Amino acid sequence: MATRRDCRTTSVAIDRHQEAKVHTHLDDPDYDARVVVKLEDESWTFAIEDTVASLIKTSEADDVLDLPEIPEWVHTVLWDIGVPEVDE
């Protein structure tokens, strides 16, 4: 696990051959924290409030109204880092 100021980066195994990178930003001015989950060219950005994650942006959509459904592997990654609830 790497740490830079108020950002912590970890790797979470998705399966035998893939790992997601998770960047946790503890210094976000608008939320308790911001979490970015990355796998290859895909990224999913969540606002964290009271242990509940809300999807706010993806690599495919910047508009909250057009956000795609969250893949199951992202739910697993969030659970693994201690964010058990996702607001959908």
Secondary structure, 3 states (H helix, E strand, C coil): CEEECCEEEEEEECCCCCEEEEEEECCCCCCCEEEEEEECCEEEEEEEECCEEEEEEECCCCCHHHCCCCCHHHHHHHHHCCCCEEEC
